[in-house]
Amino acid sequence: MSLNGQEITILGAGIAGLAAARALALQGASVTVLEQAEALREVGAGLQISPNGAAVMRALGLGQELETAGLTAEAVDLRDGLSDERVLRMDLSGRDYRFLHRADLIAILAEGARSAGAQVRLLQQIETVDLSGDTPVLTTRQGASISVGLLIGADGLHSKTRAALNGPATLAFTNQVAWRTLIPCETEAPAVAEVFMGEGRHLVSYPLRGGALRNIVAIEERRRWTEESWSMRDDPMELRLAFETFAPRVLNWLEQAEQVWLWGLFRHPVAKTWYRGRAAILGDAAHPTLPFLAQGANMALEDAWVLADRLAGASSLEEGLAAYQQAREARCRRIVEAANRNAHAYHLSGPLRDAAHLALKIGGKLAPRFALSRFDWVYQYDVTAA
């Protein structure tokens, strides 16, 4: 079907929403993005764009912008958190893998959406999504009703569009929480993602913005429930105490942390229904994932490309949306399940931890590419050529 002039409303100006806005606008659609915030500001600090996400950025005509803003990754190092000894190095050279500040990616996608003709409207707080009629109806916080031609829900973890399609979801607390913070980066730090592994906890760090900043994400197992929110502040001392037995280099980083955010990690089921009538979901609204494969942003980019591609190539809206879910659901479900399995891989203790580290060291010497190649199905997949 032709998307020329097709009126499409997207809820949410995150990575999924803005990428979809550009992809659909490039196909000729008349796209409006509704965002509840007053500005497109930084949320979440650092992220990783793997080759599968970079392929989408290039296909959207934003490859040069990604190269300019992103830091080309050299490797991933798994390290013993207590001794700082390297356990395994996974070489990323030549793989088009980048470290990026989330705000920079949002800025690239927002400019890309606008330059393709999409409109981004801020301060649009949507209270309800009604899919009972022939067309979706949105109700704003002020009580106004908005009928839209085609609704795309890119409204994140607590998506109202997903709820309208699937009903309320049952969440499961993983007994893990995550801190995030940014600190100044040391001069000439290598572009390496370092994973410091310890009993019941681990910490990931890598440089951002040409080495000006260091991104830190720290995970701890705990029984206490923590709110699922990206904007809950915590005392930096709590983070330092959680990792007080780690190596001096990690402790030095944490001493520099001034603003720290904390959130609980929850497992969300992949949505059973991704579309109905004139509404569909993508990104975290369809398949929220734990951060243990660094694929949230990349899956959102893939979704956006496939949605626009399948709609443009279909003979009807129903056919296009069905093809979109069929193309995406199995892959996204597999990635989410793989991330779930990785949740405790870095948190081993005692003899099991020693045996696992020894196996990684031996494996790294005998087959240095094996550890990374196990996930080639994730990183080397090019959805734009599929």
C-alpha positions in Angstrom: 0.0 0.0 0.0 1.2 3.5 -0.6 2.1 5.5 2.5 2.0 8.8 0.7 -0.2 11.1 2.8 -1.1 8.4 5.2 -1.7 10.1 8.6 0.2 8.3 11.3 0.4 9.3 15.0 3.3 7.9 17.1 3.1 8.0 20.9 6.6 8.6 22.4 9.6 10.4 21.2 12.2 7.9 22.3 14.5 5.8 20.1 11.7 3.6 18.8 9.3 6.5 18.1 11.7 8.8 16.4 13.3 6.1 14.3 9.8 5.0 13.2 8.9 8.6 12.5 11.8 9.0 10.1 11.3 5.6 8.5 7.6 6.2 7.9 8.1 9.8 6.8 10.7 8.7 4.2 8.0 6.5 2.8 5.8 9.5 2.3 3.6 9.2 5.4 2.3 12.3 7.3 3.8 11.6 10.7 3.1 13.3 14.0 5.0 12.3 17.2 3.3 13.0 20.5 5.7 13.3 23.5 4.6 14.0 27.0 7.9 15.7 28.1 8.5 19.4 27.7 11.8 18.7 25.9 13.7 15.8 24.3 16.3 15.5 27.1 18.9 12.9 28.2 17.5 9.8 29.9 19.6 6.8 30.6 23.1 8.0 29.8 25.2 5.6 27.8 24.1 2.9 25.3 25.7 0.5 22.8 24.8 0.4 19.1 25.8 -3.0 17.8 26.2 -3.7 14.0 22.5 -4.7 13.6 21.5 -1.3 14.9 24.2 0.5 12.9 22.8 -1.1 9.7 19.4 0.5 10.4 21.0 3.9 11.0 22.8 3.7 7.7 19.6 2.6 5.9 17.8 5.6 7.4 20.5 7.9 6.0 22.0 8.6 9.4 25.1 6.6 9.3 27.5 9.5 9.1 25.8 11.1 12.1 26.2 7.9 14.1 29.9 7.7 13.2 30.4 11.3 14.3 28.6 11.0 17.6 29.6 7.4 18.6 32.9 6.1 19.9 34.1 3.1 17.9 34.4 0.2 20.3 37.6 -1.8 20.4 36.7 -4.7 22.7 34.7 -6.0 25.6 36.8 -7.1 28.6 35.5 -9.4 31.3 37.4 -8.8 34.5 37.6 -10.1 38.0 35.9 -7.4 40.0 38.0 -7.9 43.1 41.5 -8.2 41.5 40.9 -6.3 38.2 42.5 -9.3 36.5 41.3 -9.7 32.9 39.4 -13.0 32.4 38.5 -12.7 28.8 38.8 -10.2 26.0 36.3 -10.1 23.1 37.7 -8.2 20.2 35.2 -5.8 18.5 37.6 -4.3 15.9 36.0 -4.1 12.4 32.5 -4.9 13.8 30.9 -1.4 13.6 30.1 -1.4 17.3 29.7 2.0 19.0 29.3 3.6 22.4 26.9 6.5 22.4 25.3 8.9 24.8 21.5 8.3 24.6 20.9 12.1 24.3 23.1 12.2 21.2 21.2 9.3 19.6 17.9 11.0 20.4 19.1 14.3 18.9 20.2 12.5 15.7 16.9 10.7 15.3 14.8 13.8 16.2 16.6 15.9 13.6 16.3 13.0 11.1 12.5 12.7 11.8 12.0 16.4 11.4 14.1 16.7 8.3 12.0 13.9 6.7 8.9 15.9 7.4 7.6 14.5 10.7 6.3 16.8 13.3 7.3 16.3 17.0 4.8 17.8 19.5 5.9 18.1 23.1 3.8 18.4 26.3 1.2 15.9 24.9 0.1 13.9 27.9 -2.1 11.1 26.8 -4.3 9.6 29.5 -6.2 6.8 27.6 -6.0 4.9 24.4 -9.3 3.6 23.1 -9.2 1.0 20.3 -12.9 -0.1 20.5 -14.0 1.9 17.4 -13.0 2.0 13.8 -10.2 4.5 14.5 -8.0 4.9 17.6 -9.1 7.7 20.0 -6.6 9.3 22.4 -7.7 11.3 25.4 -5.4 14.0 26.8 -4.9 14.9 30.4 -7.0 18.0 29.7 -9.9 15.8 28.5 -9.6 16.5 24.8 -10.3 13.6 22.4 -8.1 13.0 19.4 -9.0 10.6 16.6 -6.0 9.3 14.6 -5.6 7.5 11.3 -3.0 5.0 12.3 -1.6 4.8 15.9 1.9 3.5 16.6 2.6 3.0 20.3 6.2 3.7 21.1 5.3 4.6 24.6 7.7 2.4 26.5 7.6 0.1 29.4 4.3 1.3 30.7 2.7 1.6 27.3 -1.0 2.6 27.2 -1.2 1.3 23.6 0.1 -2.1 24.7 -2.4 -2.2 27.5 -5.2 -1.4 25.1 -4.1 -4.2 22.8 -3.2 -6.8 25.5 -4.7 -5.8 28.8 -2.5 -5.4 31.9 0.8 -7.3 32.0 2.2 -9.3 34.9 5.7 -8.2 35.9 8.3 -10.2 37.8 11.0 -8.5 39.9 14.3 -10.1 39.1 15.7 -9.4 42.6 18.2 -7.2 40.9 18.6 -3.4 40.9 20.8 -1.2 38.7 22.5 2.1 39.3 23.7 4.4 36.5 26.0 7.4 36.6 28.3 9.4 34.5 31.8 10.7 35.6 34.6 12.5 33.8 36.8 10.0 31.9 40.5 9.7 32.3 42.6 11.0 29.5 43.1 8.6 26.5 41.0 5.8 28.0 40.7 2.9 25.5 37.3 2.5 23.9 36.7 -0.8 25.8 33.6 -1.9 27.6 34.8 -3.4 30.9 32.6 -5.8 32.9 33.8 -6.3 36.5 32.3 -9.5 37.9 31.7 -10.2 41.6 29.6 -12.2 43.9 26.0 -11.2 43.5 26.9 -8.0 41.5 28.8 -6.7 38.5 29.7 -3.3 37.0 29.9 -2.2 33.4 31.8 0.8 32.2 32.9 2.4 29.0 33.8 5.9 27.6 31.4 8.2 25.8 31.6 11.4 23.8 35.1 10.9 22.5 36.4 9.9 25.9 35.1 13.0 27.8 32.7 10.9 29.9 32.7 7.5 31.5 29.4 5.6 31.6 28.8 3.3 34.6 26.0 0.8 35.1 26.2 -1.4 38.2 23.9 -4.3 39.0 23.3 -5.8 42.5 21.2 -8.7 43.6 18.8 -7.9 46.4 15.5 -8.9 47.9 14.1 -5.5 48.4 11.8 -4.2 45.7 12.9 -1.0 43.9 10.6 1.1 41.8 10.9 0.5 38.0 11.8 4.0 37.0 14.7 5.7 35.2 14.5 8.9 37.2 14.8 7.8 40.9 17.8 9.4 42.6 19.9 7.4 45.1 22.7 8.3 47.5 26.1 7.7 45.8 27.3 6.2 49.1 24.9 3.3 48.6 26.5 2.5 45.3 30.0 2.8 46.9 29.1 0.5 49.8 27.6 -2.1 47.4 31.0 -2.4 45.6 33.4 -1.6 48.4 35.3 -4.9 48.0 36.0 -4.2 44.3 39.3 -3.3 42.8 40.8 0.2 43.5 40.2 1.4 39.9 36.5 0.8 40.3 36.4 2.4 43.7 38.2 5.5 42.3 35.5 5.8 39.7 32.7 5.5 42.2 34.2 8.1 44.5 33.7 10.5 41.6 30.0 9.7 41.2 27.9 12.7 42.2 24.5 12.0 40.6 23.3 8.4 40.8 20.1 6.9 39.6 18.6 3.6 40.8 16.0 1.4 39.3 14.6 -2.1 39.8 15.0 -4.7 37.0 11.7 -6.5 36.1 10.9 -9.2 33.6 8.1 -8.2 31.2 6.4 -10.7 28.9 6.8 -10.1 25.2 3.4 -8.9 24.0 1.1 -11.5 22.4 -0.7 -8.9 20.3 1.4 -6.3 18.5 -1.4 -4.8 16.4 -5.2 -4.7 16.0 -7.2 -2.6 13.6 -5.4 0.7 13.1 -2.9 0.4 16.0 0.4 -1.2 16.6 3.3 -1.2 19.1 7.1 -1.4 18.8 10.2 -1.1 20.9 9.9 -1.5 24.7 6.1 -1.3 24.4 6.2 -4.7 22.6 9.2 -6.4 24.1 10.9 -4.9 27.1 14.2 -6.5 27.8 16.8 -6.7 30.5 20.0 -4.9 29.8 22.3 -7.9 29.6 22.7 -8.1 25.9 22.6 -4.3 25.3 19.9 -4.7 22.7 17.0 -2.5 23.8 18.0 0.4 21.5 19.0 -1.9 18.7 15.7 -3.8 18.7 13.8 -0.5 18.6 15.8 0.5 15.5 15.1 -2.8 13.8 11.4 -2.6 14.7 11.1 0.9 13.1 12.7 -0.2 9.9 10.6 -3.3 9.5 7.3 -1.6 10.4 7.8 1.0 7.7 9.1 -1.5 5.2 6.3 -4.0 5.6 3.6 -1.3 5.5 5.0 0.2 2.3 5.2 -3.2 0.7 1.8 -4.5 1.7 -1.5 -4.4 -0.2 -3.4 -3.4 2.9 -2.9 -2.1 6.4 -3.9 -5.4 7.9 -1.4 -7.3 5.7 1.4 -4.8 6.5 0.9 -4.9 10.3 0.6 -8.7 10.3 3.9 -9.0 8.3 5.6 -6.6 10.7 4.7 -8.8 13.8 5.6 -12.0 11.9 9.0 -10.6 10.9 9.8 -9.3 14.4 8.2 -11.4 17.1 10.3 -14.6 17.1 13.6 -12.7 16.9 12.7 -10.3 19.7 11.4 -13.1 21.9 14.7 -14.9 21.4 16.8 -11.9 22.3 14.7 -11.2 25.4 15.1 -14.8 26.5 18.8 -14.7 26.0 19.1 -11.5 28.1 17.1 -13.2 30.8 19.5 -16.2 30.9 22.5 -13.8 31.1 21.1 -12.1 34.2 23.2 -14.0 36.8 26.1 -15.0 34.6 28.5 -12.4 36.1 27.4 -13.0 39.7 28.8 -16.4 40.5 30.6 -17.1 43.8 32.9 -19.7 45.4 34.3 -22.7 43.5 31.7 -22.2 40.7 33.0 -18.7 40.0 36.6 -19.9 40.0 35.8 -22.7 37.6 33.8 -20.4 35.3 36.6 -17.9 35.1 39.2 -20.6 34.4 37.1 -21.9 31.6 36.7 -18.5 30.1 40.5 -17.9 30.3 41.3 -21.2 28.6 38.5 -20.7 26.0 39.8 -17.3 25.2 43.3 -18.7 24.5 42.2 -21.7 22.5 39.3 -20.1 20.6 39.5 -16.3 21.0 36.5 -15.6 18.8 34.2 -18.2 20.1 32.6 -16.2 23.0 31.6 -13.4 20.8 30.6 -15.6 17.8 27.9 -17.2 20.0 25.9 -14.1 19.6 26.5 -13.5 15.9 22.8 -14.2 15.4 22.1 -11.0 17.3 24.9 -8.7 16.2 25.5 -9.7 12.6 21.9 -9.8 11.5 21.0 -7.0 9.0 17.3 -6.4 9.1 17.5 -4.0 6.2 18.8 -6.7 3.9 16.6 -9.5 5.3 
